[in-house]
Structures are given as structure tokens and as C-alpha cells.
Amino acid sequence: MGRDRRGQISCSRPGAPRVCKTTSIREGLRLAEQNRVKIGLVGASWFADLWYLPVVQMHPDAELYAICSEGGGSARRMADQYGIPHVFGSYEEMLERGGLDGVCIITPNDVHVTIAEAAMNRGIHVMSEKPLALDLKEAGQMMLSAERSGIIHGVNFTYREHPGVRRIKAMLSEGLIGRLQSGHFEYTGDYGVTGPPGWRGSIAKGGIGGVLADLGSHLIDLAQYVTGDGLSEVSADATFAHRDKNPDAAADAVIFLARSEGGAQHSFRTSWMEHQGEKGQTIRMHLNGALGIIEFAVSHLGSSLSYTLHEGGKTVVDLREDGLPAWNEDEPSSESSFRPWRLTDRNEVWKWIDRIRDRKEGTAEASADYPTFADGYYAQAVMEAVMQAAEERRWVPIQRVK
């Protein structure tokens, strides 16, 4: 690099191609900025603050580009906290402005389909909170639209990423306990003890399943994920503890039996009326195979995982190797004990952004190692069959995608 006759800095040697390193760097930065994944959030609730906003902000290839909430007040507060440049009072305004690559839907269940359709019609990728929709018809509509539009889609079934869950899946795949004969899955909390928990407890806003949609949908996804085996039919009972005071109150506790497509018998239990003490929320799984059992539990007090073989006795798995605190009643409860992968690249939102980035860059897309709309549809089909079985007092088959 020298100076030309005008005293200006020259980017190349005399007679050499005019290639300027500074220009190349600038071009690289321009392309990097161009390929940044611009994310908009529909909803500015506490859960958006817990699960979505910090992860998008941490992702090296993403930009928190816009946020909206009804009226814009809560969106403005989140925007100030996270430095989000564009704030809107409705999702229509946000989508109309343009510039978005992906949208996260963190709203009551009854508007998932409307927002998702509006985004997909514009070619915007979608990550939806679970459950996918208010009912199976809407879930099917969303899945079909996603396939037709070719967008990258996902559903935030978070617990697949728990290291203990991943270990269980591997144990079953490797045949540790032999052929699976039965399983028990439960997810409980106590945030509905005093009454329906906001819109989640409203049939109109959250669906008739109530806790089945809020917590039970996770169990349905977990059971299929770890076993690799879907459910074929269900028999169920549901409790509406607050229906006498509020006709719009959704189910507060649901129990159901299920037969799997592979021939196993399963039981599921979920409630938001079960006192937790310091546990916060609790997930338990018990899997019984021809050669032994696997037992798992996780709460805000930590995690525990063990397996017992008919020949070999009980083995406690040390989850500290995976960075997980052991279940400890003497330690204070914490979010980091319950979902320690929240702020890592194992978060489903992070993985979804990875795929959008790869598509923008024209490189091979990362595999969809997270739940998609197809998984959301399956969970919705099971939930619909469960509530029908509870009402009609009979076994109901699961409606599969045709």
C-alpha cells in the first residue's frame, strides 16, 4: 500500500489488481450484517423475557429487530430493556413494516393460527409457543400452510433438551432395559390452586384442556421423543375444579391411559393444583422394560436419574457430568436447576435461528433437531382425543395426519 500522485492511500501495488484489504473487510462486514437473522416477537410477557429475548440477544447471528404487544406498553418496556429498535402495538403493524426473517409467537393459544398465517403468507419463518394452536383444526391449518410456504417452523417443547431426557432416549435406543412394556409420565405445578391461572385457565383463550395444553402437551411430546413410539388410543378423566364459579374455566387436572403404536401401555398425569413446596414444578418419568426400569425426576430443586436392571441392581446416574445439579431438598429452588440449557445453543429458539441463518447464507441447513409443527400437530391430536375420551367415557383413537 502506497500513495498515489494525489497523495491518497492506494490499495494495491502499481500494476497489481486493485484489491483493498480494507474494502474486503468492509464487504465482509456488510455481508455479515446482511445475513444477520432479524427476529420479531409477538408478545412481551414474563415468559418472553425468560425464554426468548435473552437467547435471541445472545445468538451471534441474530438481531432483536422488533417486538409488539397489544397496545404496545409491555413491548416498549421490553424494548428499553433489550435495546430493540422497533416497537409496535399490534402484530399487523409489525409484519407490515417488513424486514423480518423470523417471528416468535408468545401469546394466548387462540391467536397462534392467525399470527402464524399472517407471517407465513409473507414468507417469514415461525417459532410458536406450545401448544401449536387452540384445537386440532387450527393446528392442521398451520402445519399445511408451513409445508406449502416452505418456511422454517418450530414449536417450543423445551424439555427435549434436558440432558437427563437425552440420556433416557439413548438408554432406550441402546436397549438398556429391553423392550419397553409401560411408562408413566407426569408434570405438576401449583399455580392453579387458587383459581384458573389467567388466560391459560380460560377455554376461550387457552382451550378446554387447560393444564393438559399448558403442561400435558410437554409430556405427550416427551413420551414420543424418548420412546420413538407414538400413541394410538387413549382413555381419560378430567377435573374442572373451578367450573362452578366460572363456566369458562378449563381443565385443572387430567389423567389418561394410552396404548402406543408399538404395543406399550402408558399412563399420564398432569395438574396445576398440586402443592409443590420448594419444587416449583415437577416432571417425573418411570419406564418399565423387559430387562429393568428407568426413573427420572426434575424440578426447581434439581434432577435425578437412575436405572435398575433385573441382573445388576440399581445405578444412579451422575448428572453433574452434564452440568446438572442433583436433586437436593436442602438447596434453594432455582430456574437454572430446572432448565439449565435455557441460555445455551441447545435452546430450540437458538437452533431455529441457526437454520434460518444457514438458509440466508445459502449453506446447508442445520438439521431440525427440535420440535416442528408436525410435532405440535401430533400433540394437539392426542390432547383432542384425551378431552373427547374424558367427555364420552370411552377409548378414543388418535387422529393421525392423512
The 8 nearest C-alpha neighbors of each residue, nearest first, counted from 0:
[[1, 10, 11, 9, 12, 8, 2, 19],
 [2, 0, 9, 8, 3, 12, 10, 11],
 [1, 3, 8, 6, 7, 9, 4, 0],
 [2, 4, 6, 5, 7, 9, 8, 1],
 [3, 5, 6, 2, 7, 8, 9, 1],
 [6, 4, 3, 7, 2, 8, 9, 1],
 [5, 7, 2, 3, 4, 8, 9, 1],
 [8, 6, 2, 3, 5, 9, 4, 1],
 [7, 9, 2, 1, 3, 10, 6, 0],
 [8, 10, 1, 2, 0, 11, 3, 7],
 [11, 9, 19, 0, 18, 17, 8, 12],
 [12, 10, 17, 0, 9, 18, 15, 13],
 [11, 13, 15, 0, 14, 10, 1, 9],
 [14, 12, 15, 11, 16, 17, 9, 1],
 [13, 15, 12, 16, 11, 17, 18, 10],
 [14, 16, 12, 13, 11, 17, 18, 10],
 [17, 15, 18, 14, 11, 12, 13, 19],
 [16, 18, 11, 15, 10, 19, 12, 14],
 [19, 17, 16, 11, 10, 20, 22, 23],
 [20, 18, 10, 22, 21, 23, 17, 11],
 [19, 21, 23, 22, 24, 18, 10, 25],
 [22, 20, 24, 19, 23, 25, 10, 26],
 [21, 23, 25, 19, 20, 24, 26, 18],
 [24, 22, 20, 26, 25, 21, 27, 19],
 [25, 23, 27, 21, 26, 22, 28, 20],
 [24, 26, 22, 28, 27, 23, 29, 21],
 [27, 25, 29, 23, 24, 28, 22, 30],
 [28, 26, 24, 30, 25, 29, 31, 23],
 [27, 29, 31, 25, 26, 30, 32, 24],
 [30, 28, 26, 32, 27, 31, 33, 25],
 [29, 31, 33, 27, 32, 28, 34, 26],
 [32, 30, 28, 34, 33, 29, 27, 35],
 [33, 31, 29, 35, 30, 34, 28, 27],
 [32, 34, 30, 31, 35, 29, 36, 28],
 [35, 33, 31, 32, 359, 30, 36, 360],
 [36, 34, 60, 32, 61, 33, 37, 31],
 [35, 37, 61, 100, 62, 356, 60, 34],
 [36, 38, 62, 100, 99, 64, 61, 35],
 [39, 37, 101, 63, 64, 102, 99, 62],
 [38, 40, 65, 102, 66, 64, 101, 103],
 [41, 39, 66, 103, 102, 42, 104, 67],
 [40, 42, 104, 67, 105, 66, 103, 90],
 [41, 43, 68, 105, 106, 44, 40, 67],
 [42, 44, 74, 47, 73, 68, 77, 45],
 [45, 43, 47, 46, 42, 48, 73, 105],
 [44, 46, 48, 47, 49, 43, 50, 42],
 [47, 45, 49, 48, 44, 50, 51, 105],
 [46, 48, 51, 44, 45, 49, 50, 43],
 [47, 49, 45, 46, 52, 50, 51, 44],
 [50, 48, 46, 47, 45, 51, 52, 53],
 [49, 51, 47, 46, 48, 52, 341, 53],
 [52, 50, 47, 54, 53, 48, 55, 49],
 [51, 53, 48, 55, 54, 47, 56, 50],
 [54, 52, 56, 55, 51, 57, 50, 48],
 [55, 53, 57, 56, 51, 52, 342, 58],
 [54, 56, 58, 52, 57, 53, 61, 51],
 [55, 57, 53, 54, 58, 52, 63, 62],
 [58, 56, 54, 55, 53, 59, 61, 342],
 [57, 59, 55, 61, 60, 56, 54, 349],
 [60, 58, 61, 57, 56, 62, 35, 55],
 [59, 61, 35, 58, 36, 62, 356, 34],
 [62, 60, 36, 35, 58, 59, 37, 55],
 [61, 63, 37, 64, 36, 38, 35, 56],
 [64, 62, 38, 83, 65, 56, 37, 55],
 [63, 65, 37, 38, 62, 39, 83, 84],
 [66, 64, 39, 85, 86, 83, 63, 84],
 [67, 65, 40, 86, 39, 74, 41, 87],
 [66, 68, 87, 41, 74, 88, 86, 89],
 [69, 67, 71, 42, 74, 88, 89, 43],
 [68, 70, 88, 71, 89, 67, 72, 42],
 [69, 71, 88, 72, 68, 89, 87, 73],
 [70, 72, 88, 68, 74, 69, 87, 73],
 [73, 71, 75, 74, 70, 76, 68, 69],
 [72, 74, 76, 75, 43, 71, 68, 77],
 [75, 73, 71, 77, 43, 67, 68, 72],
 [74, 76, 78, 72, 73, 77, 71, 79],
 [75, 77, 73, 79, 78, 74, 80, 72],
 [78, 76, 80, 74, 79, 75, 81, 73],
 [79, 77, 83, 75, 81, 82, 80, 76],
 [78, 80, 76, 82, 77, 81, 75, 83],
 [79, 81, 77, 78, 82, 76, 83, 75],
 [82, 80, 78, 83, 79, 77, 52, 56],
 [81, 83, 78, 79, 80, 84, 63, 77],
 [82, 84, 78, 81, 63, 64, 85, 65],
 [85, 83, 64, 82, 65, 86, 78, 63],
 [84, 86, 65, 83, 64, 66, 87, 78],
 [87, 85, 66, 67, 65, 75, 74, 84],
 [88, 86, 67, 71, 89, 93, 92, 66],
 [87, 89, 71, 70, 69, 68, 67, 90],
 [90, 88, 91, 92, 87, 69, 67, 68],
 [89, 91, 93, 92, 67, 94, 41, 88],
 [92, 90, 94, 89, 93, 95, 117, 114],
 [93, 91, 95, 90, 89, 94, 96, 87],
 [92, 94, 90, 91, 96, 95, 87, 89],
 [95, 93, 91, 96, 97, 92, 90, 118],
 [94, 96, 92, 97, 93, 91, 90, 98],
 [97, 95, 94, 93, 92, 98, 99, 91],
 [98, 96, 95, 94, 99, 93, 100, 121],
 [97, 99, 100, 96, 37, 94, 64, 95],
 [100, 98, 37, 97, 101, 38, 39, 123],
 [99, 101, 37, 123, 36, 38, 124, 98],
 [102, 100, 124, 38, 123, 99, 125, 39],
 [101, 103, 39, 125, 40, 38, 124, 126],
 [102, 104, 126, 40, 127, 125, 41, 105],
 [103, 105, 127, 41, 106, 128, 126, 40],
 [106, 104, 42, 128, 41, 103, 47, 127],
 [105, 107, 42, 104, 108, 41, 111, 110],
 [108, 106, 109, 204, 205, 110, 198, 105],
 [107, 109, 205, 133, 111, 132, 110, 204],
 [108, 110, 204, 133, 107, 111, 205, 132],
 [109, 111, 113, 112, 108, 107, 114, 106],
 [112, 110, 108, 114, 113, 132, 109, 115],
 [111, 113, 115, 110, 114, 116, 137, 132],
 [114, 112, 116, 110, 115, 111, 117, 109],
 [113, 115, 117, 111, 116, 112, 118, 110],
 [114, 116, 112, 118, 117, 113, 111, 119],
 [117, 115, 119, 113, 118, 114, 112, 120],
 [116, 118, 114, 120, 115, 119, 113, 121],
 [119, 117, 123, 115, 121, 116, 120, 114],
 [118, 120, 122, 116, 123, 121, 117, 115],
 [121, 119, 117, 118, 122, 116, 148, 123],
 [122, 120, 119, 118, 123, 117, 94, 116],
 [121, 123, 119, 120, 150, 124, 118, 148],
 [124, 122, 118, 119, 101, 100, 121, 125],
 [123, 125, 101, 150, 151, 152, 102, 100],
 [126, 124, 152, 102, 101, 103, 127, 123],
 [127, 125, 153, 103, 152, 154, 104, 102],
 [128, 126, 104, 154, 103, 153, 125, 129],
 [127, 129, 155, 105, 154, 104, 130, 131],
 [130, 128, 131, 155, 154, 127, 156, 375],
 [129, 131, 132, 212, 128, 375, 216, 108],
 [130, 132, 129, 375, 138, 127, 128, 154],
 [133, 131, 138, 108, 134, 130, 111, 137],
 [132, 134, 109, 108, 206, 205, 137, 135],
 [135, 133, 132, 137, 136, 138, 379, 383],
 [134, 136, 138, 137, 379, 380, 139, 383],
 [135, 137, 139, 138, 134, 140, 133, 132],
 [138, 136, 140, 139, 135, 134, 132, 112],
 [139, 137, 135, 141, 132, 140, 376, 136],
 [140, 138, 142, 136, 137, 141, 135, 143],
 [139, 141, 137, 143, 138, 142, 144, 136],
 [142, 140, 138, 144, 139, 143, 145, 137],
 [141, 143, 139, 145, 372, 144, 140, 138],
 [144, 142, 146, 140, 145, 141, 139, 147],
 [145, 143, 147, 141, 146, 142, 148, 140],
 [146, 144, 142, 148, 143, 147, 150, 149],
 [145, 147, 143, 149, 144, 148, 142, 150],
 [148, 146, 144, 145, 149, 143, 150, 142],
 [147, 149, 145, 150, 146, 144, 119, 122],
 [150, 148, 146, 147, 145, 151, 122, 144],
 [149, 151, 124, 148, 145, 152, 122, 123],
 [152, 150, 124, 125, 149, 355, 153, 354],
 [153, 151, 125, 126, 371, 124, 150, 372],
 [152, 154, 371, 126, 370, 372, 127, 125],
 [155, 153, 127, 371, 370, 128, 126, 156],
 [154, 156, 128, 157, 129, 127, 347, 153],
 [157, 155, 154, 217, 158, 129, 370, 159],
 [156, 158, 155, 159, 160, 347, 346, 217],
 [159, 157, 160, 161, 156, 221, 217, 164],
 [160, 158, 161, 157, 164, 221, 165, 156],
 [159, 161, 158, 162, 157, 345, 165, 164],
 [160, 162, 164, 163, 158, 159, 165, 338],
 [163, 161, 165, 164, 160, 166, 321, 318],
 [164, 162, 166, 165, 161, 167, 304, 318],
 [163, 165, 167, 161, 166, 162, 159, 168],
 [166, 164, 162, 168, 163, 167, 169, 161],
 [165, 167, 163, 169, 164, 168, 170, 162],
 [168, 166, 170, 164, 169, 165, 171, 163],
 [167, 169, 225, 165, 171, 166, 170, 172],
 [168, 170, 172, 166, 167, 171, 173, 165],
 [171, 169, 167, 173, 175, 168, 172, 166],
 [170, 172, 174, 168, 173, 169, 175, 167],
 [173, 171, 169, 174, 170, 168, 175, 226],
 [172, 174, 170, 171, 175, 169, 168, 177],
 [175, 173, 177, 171, 172, 176, 170, 178],
 [174, 176, 170, 173, 177, 171, 290, 172],
 [177, 175, 290, 291, 288, 174, 289, 292],
 [178, 176, 174, 289, 290, 288, 175, 179],
 [177, 179, 288, 289, 180, 176, 174, 290],
 [180, 178, 288, 181, 287, 177, 263, 289],
 [179, 181, 263, 288, 287, 178, 264, 289],
 [182, 180, 264, 263, 287, 265, 179, 286],
 [181, 183, 286, 265, 285, 287, 266, 184],
 [182, 184, 266, 285, 284, 265, 267, 286],
 [185, 183, 284, 267, 283, 266, 218, 268],
 [186, 184, 268, 283, 269, 267, 282, 187],
 [185, 187, 282, 269, 281, 214, 283, 268],
 [188, 186, 270, 269, 281, 271, 280, 273],
 [187, 189, 271, 280, 273, 190, 270, 272],
 [188, 190, 272, 271, 273, 274, 191, 192],
 [189, 191, 271, 192, 188, 196, 272, 193],
 [192, 190, 271, 272, 194, 196, 195, 189],
 [191, 193, 272, 189, 194, 190, 271, 273],
 [194, 192, 191, 195, 190, 272, 196, 189],
 [193, 195, 191, 192, 196, 241, 200, 190],
 [194, 196, 200, 191, 197, 248, 241, 201],
 [197, 195, 200, 191, 199, 194, 198, 190],
 [198, 196, 199, 200, 195, 201, 194, 191],
 [197, 199, 201, 200, 204, 205, 196, 107],
 [200, 198, 205, 197, 201, 196, 209, 204],
 [199, 201, 195, 249, 196, 198, 209, 248],
 [202, 200, 198, 248, 204, 203, 205, 249],
 [201, 203, 206, 207, 249, 247, 205, 204],
 [202, 204, 201, 206, 205, 247, 109, 207],
 [205, 203, 109, 201, 198, 202, 107, 108],
 [204, 206, 199, 108, 202, 201, 198, 203],
 [207, 205, 202, 133, 208, 203, 209, 204],
 [206, 208, 202, 249, 209, 250, 205, 201],
 [209, 207, 211, 250, 206, 212, 249, 210],
 [210, 208, 249, 250, 200, 211, 212, 207],
 [209, 211, 213, 212, 214, 251, 208, 250],
 [210, 212, 215, 208, 209, 213, 214, 216],
 [213, 211, 216, 210, 209, 208, 215, 214],
 [212, 214, 210, 211, 215, 216, 209, 199],
 [215, 213, 216, 210, 217, 211, 212, 186],
 [214, 216, 211, 218, 217, 212, 269, 213],
 [215, 217, 219, 212, 218, 214, 378, 211],
 [218, 216, 220, 215, 219, 214, 156, 221],
 [219, 217, 221, 215, 220, 216, 222, 184],
 [220, 218, 216, 222, 217, 221, 378, 215],
 [219, 221, 217, 223, 218, 222, 224, 378],
 [222, 220, 224, 218, 223, 219, 217, 225],
 [223, 221, 219, 224, 220, 225, 218, 226],
 [222, 224, 227, 228, 229, 220, 226, 221],
 [223, 225, 221, 227, 222, 226, 220, 159],
 [224, 226, 168, 222, 223, 227, 221, 167],
 [227, 225, 228, 223, 224, 222, 168, 171],
 [228, 226, 223, 224, 225, 229, 222, 168],
 [227, 229, 226, 223, 261, 260, 259, 230],
 [228, 230, 223, 259, 260, 231, 227, 261],
 [231, 229, 259, 260, 258, 232, 257, 228],
 [230, 232, 259, 260, 397, 258, 396, 229],
 [233, 231, 396, 397, 395, 258, 257, 230],
 [234, 232, 257, 394, 395, 256, 385, 396],
 [233, 235, 394, 256, 388, 255, 393, 395],
 [236, 234, 255, 389, 388, 385, 254, 256],
 [235, 237, 389, 254, 253, 255, 238, 234],
 [238, 236, 253, 252, 389, 250, 254, 239],
 [237, 239, 252, 250, 251, 240, 253, 236],
 [240, 238, 250, 242, 251, 241, 249, 237],
 [239, 241, 238, 242, 251, 250, 243, 252],
 [242, 240, 243, 239, 244, 248, 245, 194],
 [241, 243, 245, 246, 248, 244, 239, 240],
 [244, 242, 241, 245, 246, 240, 239, 248],
 [245, 243, 242, 241, 246, 248, 247, 240],
 [244, 246, 242, 247, 248, 243, 241, 195],
 [247, 245, 242, 248, 244, 243, 241, 249],
 [246, 248, 245, 202, 201, 249, 203, 242],
 [249, 247, 201, 242, 245, 246, 200, 202],
 [248, 250, 209, 207, 202, 200, 201, 208],
 [249, 251, 209, 239, 208, 238, 252, 210],
 [252, 250, 239, 210, 238, 270, 271, 209],
 [253, 251, 270, 238, 269, 237, 250, 210],
 [254, 252, 237, 269, 236, 268, 238, 270],
 [255, 253, 268, 236, 267, 235, 237, 269],
 [256, 254, 235, 267, 234, 266, 236, 257],
 [257, 255, 266, 234, 233, 265, 235, 267],
 [258, 256, 233, 265, 232, 264, 266, 259],
 [257, 259, 264, 232, 231, 230, 263, 265],
 [258, 260, 230, 263, 231, 262, 261, 229],
 [259, 261, 231, 262, 230, 229, 228, 258],
 [260, 262, 259, 263, 228, 229, 258, 230],
 [261, 263, 259, 260, 258, 264, 180, 179],
 [264, 262, 180, 181, 259, 258, 261, 179],
 [265, 263, 181, 258, 257, 259, 180, 182],
 [266, 264, 182, 257, 181, 183, 256, 258],
 [265, 267, 256, 183, 255, 257, 184, 182],
 [268, 266, 184, 255, 185, 254, 183, 256],
 [269, 267, 254, 185, 253, 184, 186, 255],
 [268, 270, 186, 187, 253, 185, 252, 215],
 [271, 269, 252, 187, 272, 251, 210, 273],
 [270, 272, 188, 189, 191, 187, 190, 273],
 [271, 273, 192, 189, 191, 270, 188, 274],
 [274, 272, 189, 188, 271, 270, 275, 187],
 [273, 275, 189, 276, 272, 188, 192, 271],
 [276, 274, 278, 279, 277, 189, 273, 188],
 [275, 277, 278, 274, 279, 189, 280, 273],
 [278, 276, 279, 332, 275, 300, 299, 331],
 [277, 279, 299, 275, 298, 276, 300, 280],
 [280, 278, 299, 277, 275, 298, 188, 276],
 [281, 279, 188, 298, 278, 187, 299, 275],
 [280, 282, 298, 187, 186, 297, 278, 188],
 [283, 281, 186, 297, 296, 185, 298, 187],
 [284, 282, 296, 185, 295, 184, 186, 281],
 [283, 285, 184, 295, 183, 294, 286, 296],
 [284, 286, 294, 183, 182, 293, 295, 287],
 [287, 285, 182, 293, 292, 181, 284, 183],
 [286, 288, 292, 181, 180, 182, 179, 291],
 [289, 287, 179, 176, 180, 291, 178, 177],
 [288, 290, 177, 178, 291, 176, 179, 180],
 [291, 289, 176, 177, 288, 309, 308, 292],
 [292, 290, 308, 176, 288, 309, 307, 289],
 [291, 293, 287, 307, 286, 306, 288, 176],
 [292, 294, 306, 286, 285, 305, 307, 287],
 [295, 293, 285, 305, 304, 284, 306, 286],
 [296, 294, 304, 284, 283, 303, 285, 305],
 [295, 297, 283, 303, 282, 302, 284, 304],
 [298, 296, 302, 282, 301, 281, 337, 303],
 [299, 297, 281, 300, 337, 278, 280, 301],
 [298, 300, 337, 332, 278, 333, 336, 279],
 [301, 299, 332, 298, 326, 278, 327, 336],
 [302, 300, 326, 336, 325, 324, 298, 299],
 [301, 303, 297, 326, 325, 296, 324, 298],
 [304, 302, 296, 295, 326, 325, 297, 305],
 [305, 303, 295, 316, 294, 315, 296, 163],
 [306, 304, 315, 294, 316, 314, 293, 295],
 [305, 307, 293, 314, 292, 313, 294, 308],
 [306, 308, 313, 312, 292, 291, 314, 293],
 [309, 307, 291, 310, 312, 311, 290, 313],
 [310, 308, 291, 290, 311, 312, 307, 292],
 [309, 311, 308, 312, 290, 291, 307, 313],
 [310, 312, 308, 309, 313, 307, 314, 291],
 [311, 313, 307, 308, 310, 309, 314, 306],
 [314, 312, 307, 306, 308, 315, 311, 305],
 [313, 315, 306, 305, 307, 316, 312, 308],
 [316, 314, 305, 304, 317, 313, 306, 303],
 [315, 317, 305, 304, 318, 314, 303, 306],
 [318, 316, 319, 320, 315, 304, 325, 303],
 [319, 317, 320, 321, 323, 316, 322, 325],
 [318, 320, 323, 322, 321, 317, 324, 325],
 [319, 321, 318, 322, 317, 323, 316, 324],
 [322, 320, 319, 318, 323, 162, 317, 163],
 [321, 323, 319, 320, 324, 318, 339, 162],
 [324, 322, 319, 318, 321, 325, 336, 302],
 [325, 323, 301, 319, 336, 302, 326, 322],
 [324, 326, 301, 302, 327, 303, 323, 318],
 [327, 325, 301, 302, 300, 303, 324, 328],
 [326, 328, 329, 330, 300, 325, 301, 324],
 [327, 329, 330, 300, 326, 331, 277, 278],
 [330, 328, 327, 331, 300, 326, 332, 277],
 [329, 331, 327, 328, 332, 300, 326, 301],
 [332, 330, 333, 329, 300, 277, 328, 299],
 [331, 333, 299, 300, 277, 278, 330, 334],
 [334, 332, 299, 335, 336, 331, 300, 337],
 [333, 335, 337, 336, 299, 338, 332, 339],
 [334, 336, 339, 333, 338, 337, 299, 341],
 [337, 335, 301, 299, 334, 333, 339, 338],
 [336, 338, 299, 334, 298, 335, 301, 339],
 [339, 337, 335, 340, 341, 336, 334, 161],
 [338, 340, 335, 341, 336, 337, 323, 334],
 [341, 339, 343, 338, 342, 345, 346, 161],
 [342, 340, 339, 346, 343, 338, 50, 345],
 [343, 341, 340, 54, 346, 344, 53, 339],
 [344, 342, 345, 340, 341, 346, 54, 349],
 [343, 345, 346, 349, 350, 342, 340, 347],
 [346, 344, 343, 340, 347, 160, 350, 349],
 [345, 347, 349, 344, 348, 341, 343, 340],
 [348, 346, 350, 349, 369, 351, 345, 155],
 [347, 349, 351, 346, 350, 352, 51, 126],
 [348, 350, 352, 346, 347, 351, 344, 353],
 [351, 349, 353, 347, 352, 348, 346, 354],
 [350, 352, 348, 354, 353, 349, 347, 355],
 [351, 353, 355, 349, 350, 354, 356, 348],
 [354, 352, 350, 356, 351, 355, 357, 349],
 [353, 355, 357, 364, 351, 365, 356, 352],
 [354, 356, 352, 358, 357, 353, 359, 351],
 [357, 355, 359, 353, 354, 358, 36, 352],
 [358, 356, 364, 354, 360, 362, 359, 355],
 [357, 359, 361, 355, 360, 356, 364, 362],
 [360, 358, 356, 357, 361, 34, 355, 362],
 [359, 361, 357, 358, 362, 356, 34, 355],
 [362, 360, 358, 359, 357, 363, 364, 356],
 [363, 361, 357, 360, 364, 358, 359, 356],
 [362, 364, 357, 365, 361, 358, 354, 360],
 [365, 363, 357, 354, 358, 362, 366, 355],
 [364, 366, 354, 367, 363, 353, 357, 350],
 [367, 365, 368, 364, 354, 369, 350, 363],
 [366, 368, 369, 365, 370, 351, 350, 354],
 [369, 367, 366, 370, 350, 365, 347, 351],
 [368, 370, 367, 347, 371, 153, 350, 351],
 [371, 369, 154, 374, 153, 156, 155, 372],
 [370, 372, 153, 373, 374, 154, 152, 375],
 [371, 373, 375, 374, 142, 153, 376, 154],
 [374, 372, 376, 371, 375, 377, 142, 370],
 [375, 373, 377, 371, 372, 376, 370, 378],
 [374, 376, 372, 131, 378, 373, 377, 379],
 [375, 377, 379, 373, 374, 138, 378, 372],
 [376, 378, 380, 374, 379, 375, 373, 381],
 [379, 377, 381, 375, 380, 376, 219, 216],
 [378, 380, 376, 382, 377, 381, 135, 383],
 [381, 379, 377, 383, 378, 382, 398, 135],
 [380, 382, 384, 378, 379, 383, 397, 385],
 [383, 381, 385, 379, 384, 380, 378, 386],
 [382, 384, 380, 386, 385, 381, 379, 387],
 [383, 385, 387, 381, 382, 386, 395, 397],
 [386, 384, 382, 388, 387, 383, 235, 233],
 [385, 387, 389, 383, 388, 384, 390, 382],
 [386, 388, 384, 390, 385, 389, 391, 383],
 [387, 389, 385, 391, 393, 234, 392, 386],
 [390, 388, 236, 235, 386, 392, 387, 391],
 [389, 391, 387, 388, 392, 386, 236, 237],
 [390, 392, 388, 393, 389, 387, 394, 386],
 [393, 391, 389, 388, 390, 394, 235, 234],
 [394, 392, 388, 391, 234, 395, 389, 235],
 [393, 395, 234, 233, 388, 232, 396, 392],
 [394, 396, 232, 233, 388, 384, 393, 234],
 [397, 395, 232, 231, 398, 233, 384, 394],
 [398, 396, 232, 231, 381, 384, 399, 380],
 [397, 399, 380, 396, 400, 384, 381, 231],
 [398, 400, 397, 401, 380, 377, 231, 376],
 [399, 401, 398, 377, 139, 376, 373, 380],
 [400, 399, 398, 139, 143, 397, 376, 377]]
